[in-house]
Amino acid sequence: MNRMPVLYLSHGAPPLADDPVWTDELARWSADLPRPQAILMVSAHWEEAPLTVSATRRTPLVYDFWGFPERYYRVRYDAPGAPELADDVAKLIPGVRRDEARGLDHGAYVPLVEMYPDADVPVLQMSMPTLEPARLFEVGRRLAPLRDQGVLIIGSGFTTHNLRGLPAGADAAPPAWSAEFDAWTDGAVRNGDIDALLDFRAKAPAAHIAHPRTEHFAPLFMALGASAESRTGDASDRRAVIDGYWFGLAKRSFQFG
């Protein structure tokens, strides 16, 4: 079995489904990937310690957003559960909890609806037990052996995420802080500068504006850890698959390996 890559994607919001460009980008991306045996999702919208995995026998959805039209609360994504994957995660990271009542939040199912619309790949979501970059990197590093079992590890966040003062319109020019942080992140990832990425709050331009709170950047560190061998690999092992902006936010998304 070929080793699966690791992804970090910018997942947008429920209206992602209405954006023909973004949905096509996600669909084409998944079509180019090896078919996974299972998917392990790490979303910006689930922080819980100790590290916890979601329902393993079924995949109910968590509509963790407010004020949207009713149609967004009727979305279904009936992917199979992944109890064997939950067992494997527990072997790699002792002390993992299971929450059999917790389903997939919108950071997980919104992109998966576009990438795997048939909902025929088993999915497990995992919490972020911390937002501290080095600790998340270590969690990802421990999960790396799952790639050899056909597991697609996906970190789902947003490369810039500050919802205040955004321009009106999905196609509006991005604010300077968003463009600067996005360009820095792209360069650091392509150059394999893991140390700078882990210290992004001090090293990146406009970091505190681009991420007033860091939960949407945090899944990148798990992805980096799970692909740690790319730290010294060829630049082709680390590439941005999607770029551009949505309401001024950078939707840059990366593939590792």
C-alpha positions in Angstrom: 0.0 0.0 0.0 1.4 3.4 -1.0 1.9 5.9 1.8 -0.9 8.4 2.0 -0.1 12.2 1.9 -1.2 14.6 4.6 -3.4 17.6 4.0 -4.0 21.0 5.6 -7.0 22.7 4.0 -8.9 25.9 4.6 -12.5 24.7 5.1 -14.5 27.9 4.8 -18.0 28.0 6.3 -21.3 26.2 5.4 -21.7 28.5 2.3 -18.6 26.8 0.9 -21.1 24.6 -0.9 -22.4 27.6 -2.9 -18.9 28.6 -4.2 -18.4 26.8 -7.5 -14.7 27.6 -7.6 -13.8 26.3 -4.2 -16.0 23.2 -4.5 -14.4 22.4 -7.8 -10.9 22.9 -6.3 -11.6 20.4 -3.5 -13.2 17.9 -5.9 -10.2 18.0 -8.3 -7.8 17.7 -5.4 -9.4 14.6 -3.9 -9.6 13.0 -7.4 -5.8 13.3 -7.7 -5.2 11.6 -4.3 -4.8 7.8 -3.7 -8.1 6.4 -2.5 -7.9 6.3 1.4 -8.9 3.4 3.5 -10.1 5.9 6.1 -9.9 9.6 6.9 -8.7 11.1 10.2 -10.0 14.7 10.5 -8.6 17.3 12.8 -10.8 20.4 12.8 -10.3 23.9 14.2 -13.7 23.5 15.8 -12.9 20.8 18.3 -10.6 21.5 21.2 -10.8 19.0 24.0 -8.2 17.5 26.4 -7.3 14.8 26.8 -7.2 14.0 23.2 -10.6 12.6 22.2 -11.9 10.8 19.1 -15.5 11.1 17.9 -18.3 8.5 17.4 -16.9 5.3 15.9 -20.0 3.4 14.9 -21.8 6.2 13.1 -21.0 9.8 12.0 -23.7 12.2 13.2 -23.1 15.8 12.3 -22.6 18.7 14.6 -24.2 21.9 13.2 -21.8 24.2 15.1 -22.9 27.5 13.6 -25.7 29.9 14.0 -27.7 32.3 11.9 -27.5 30.6 8.6 -30.4 29.6 6.3 -32.2 26.4 7.2 -30.8 24.5 4.2 -27.4 24.4 5.8 -28.8 22.5 8.8 -30.3 19.8 6.5 -27.0 18.7 5.1 -26.3 15.0 5.6 -23.0 13.1 5.4 -23.6 9.5 6.3 -20.0 8.2 6.1 -19.2 4.9 7.8 -17.7 5.1 11.3 -14.1 4.0 11.8 -13.8 2.0 15.0 -10.6 0.2 13.9 -9.0 3.6 13.2 -10.0 4.7 16.7 -8.2 1.6 18.1 -5.1 2.4 16.1 -5.0 6.0 17.3 -5.3 4.8 20.9 -2.3 2.5 20.3 -0.2 5.3 19.0 -1.3 7.8 21.7 -2.1 6.2 25.0 -4.9 7.8 27.0 -7.1 8.7 24.1 -10.8 9.1 25.1 -13.8 8.2 23.0 -16.9 10.3 22.8 -19.5 8.2 21.0 -22.1 11.0 21.1 -19.8 13.5 19.2 -20.2 13.7 15.5 -18.4 15.6 12.7 -18.4 19.3 12.9 -18.6 21.7 10.0 -14.8 21.9 9.8 -14.9 18.2 9.0 -18.0 17.5 7.0 -18.2 20.7 4.9 -15.0 19.9 2.9 -15.6 16.1 2.9 -19.0 16.6 1.2 -17.1 18.2 -1.7 -14.1 15.8 -1.7 -15.8 12.5 -1.1 -19.5 13.2 -1.9 -20.4 9.5 -1.9 -19.7 9.4 1.8 -18.2 5.9 1.3 -14.9 6.3 3.1 -14.9 5.7 6.9 -14.3 9.0 8.9 -13.0 9.6 12.4 -12.6 13.1 13.9 -10.0 13.8 16.6 -9.8 16.7 19.0 -7.0 19.1 19.4 -5.9 18.8 23.1 -4.0 22.0 23.0 -3.2 25.0 20.7 0.5 24.9 21.5 2.3 24.3 18.2 5.1 22.1 19.4 2.7 19.8 21.2 0.4 19.5 18.2 3.4 18.8 16.0 4.3 15.9 18.3 0.8 14.5 18.2 1.0 14.6 14.4 4.4 12.8 14.5 2.9 10.0 16.6 0.1 9.6 14.1 2.4 9.3 11.0 2.4 5.5 10.9 -1.3 5.6 10.0 -0.3 6.9 6.6 1.2 3.4 5.8 -2.2 1.9 6.6 -4.0 4.0 4.0 -5.3 6.7 6.3 -5.6 10.2 5.0 -4.8 12.7 7.8 -6.5 16.1 7.2 -6.0 19.2 9.3 -8.9 21.5 8.6 -8.5 25.2 9.5 -8.0 28.5 7.6 -4.7 30.1 6.7 -5.9 33.4 7.9 -8.9 33.8 10.2 -10.0 37.2 11.5 -13.6 37.8 10.8 -13.6 41.5 11.9 -13.3 44.2 9.3 -13.3 41.9 6.2 -14.1 43.4 2.8 -17.6 43.0 1.5 -17.8 40.4 -1.3 -16.2 37.0 -1.7 -13.9 38.3 -4.5 -12.8 41.5 -2.8 -9.1 42.3 -2.5 -7.6 40.8 0.7 -6.5 43.1 3.5 -2.7 43.6 3.7 -2.4 41.6 6.9 -4.1 38.6 5.3 -1.9 38.7 2.1 1.3 39.2 4.1 0.6 36.3 6.5 -0.5 34.1 3.6 2.7 34.8 1.6 4.9 34.1 4.6 3.2 30.9 5.4 3.5 29.6 1.8 7.2 30.4 1.8 7.9 28.8 5.2 6.0 25.6 4.2 7.7 25.4 0.8 11.2 25.9 2.4 10.5 23.4 5.1 11.1 26.0 7.8 9.4 24.1 10.6 11.0 26.1 13.4 9.7 29.3 12.0 6.2 27.9 11.6 6.1 26.6 15.1 7.1 30.1 16.3 4.8 31.9 13.9 3.4 34.2 16.5 6.9 35.8 16.8 8.1 35.2 13.2 5.2 35.8 10.8 4.1 39.3 9.7 0.7 40.4 11.1 0.4 37.1 13.0 -1.7 38.5 15.8 -4.1 40.1 13.3 -4.3 37.2 10.9 -5.1 34.9 13.9 -6.4 36.7 17.0 -6.9 33.2 18.3 -4.9 30.4 16.7 -7.3 27.5 16.5 -7.7 27.8 12.7 -3.9 27.7 12.1 -3.3 24.9 14.7 -4.3 21.9 12.5 -1.4 22.8 10.3 1.0 21.7 13.1 -0.5 18.3 13.3 -0.2 18.0 9.5 3.4 19.1 9.7 4.1 16.5 12.4 2.5 13.7 10.5 4.6 14.5 7.5 7.8 15.3 9.5 10.0 13.4 7.0 9.2 16.2 4.5 11.2 18.5 6.7 14.4 17.6 4.8 12.7 16.3 1.6 12.4 17.8 -1.8 10.3 20.8 -2.2 7.8 18.8 -4.3 6.9 17.0 -1.0 5.3 20.2 0.2 3.1 22.3 -2.0 0.1 24.6 -2.0 -2.7 23.0 -3.9 -5.3 25.8 -3.4 -4.6 29.5 -3.0 -6.5 32.7 -3.3 -8.9 34.4 -1.0 -12.5 34.3 0.1 -13.9 37.4 1.7 -10.3 38.5 2.2 -9.3 35.3 4.1 -6.5 33.2 2.7 -7.8 29.8 1.6 -4.4 28.4 0.9 -4.3 24.6 1.4 -1.3 22.3 1.4 -0.4 18.7 0.6 2.6 17.0 2.2 4.1 13.9 0.8 
